[in-house]
């Protein structure tokens, strides 16, 4: 999916984002994202078991690589799940040409609850899988598609469980769910080759004039013993949203998972939203010293390396955050 930028790229990227976002986006992520005084509502519950089953179901389809049957079936299933959780679903289908010339028949899946609410909170994750395990220590496996249990399915699973909880609690929050496609067909050294689905969404919103108040991206949120420092672009461009999320995580009892340290810069779907002026943060397991989860882009990104505890910690933090929103 993503990769760490060189220092040179970080500087260029940061300058570009700050310029393109201007003062507008940072102003959008101010007081309304801060936790309320008595924030803990009944909605702040989350089932890690349920999230795990949503994750396992995606893996069961097989690697959700664009242009495969597994990808299509997973997409259909996601649409059905969002419908089941009471969301109004819009599918955005588009052919996108990857860096290697492959035409990807992509589909972004977008669902809204309480669409009449004017304030919109966007939760997103990518659901496609990387076609090649090009980080696998065994060179003979580097052309094998990844299961994407963590890289893809975990973020989707936490969002689906969040959608289920919001429906169960009759929440009146205006929450949007976005499962983006074609994130992970990228190549090293070419920023534009990643996050193609998110870029298309940001440049062509499926609803005219759609501008969420802010967005939270979940990516690789199911690894064993995962720790989530703050991601660089998120902090630079939506620092107050990061503050609010980390405060909620601490309030939910997960300070050990969400240290107030910087993890590094990651090219991911949130960057496309930031470019469009939408305050967006990336919750991702990326540490400055150790990098991504060791199973990243390998054939061992599978169910054996998923932790229900991690899914629960992220999900409870997210529900805590949402319970403080109005
Ligand atoms: Zn990836």
Boltz pocket constraint, residues with backbone or C-beta under 6 A from the ligand:
constraints:
  - pocket:
      binder: B
      contacts: [[A, 1], [A, 2], [A, 130], [A, 151], [A, 184], [A, 297]]
      max_distance: 6.0
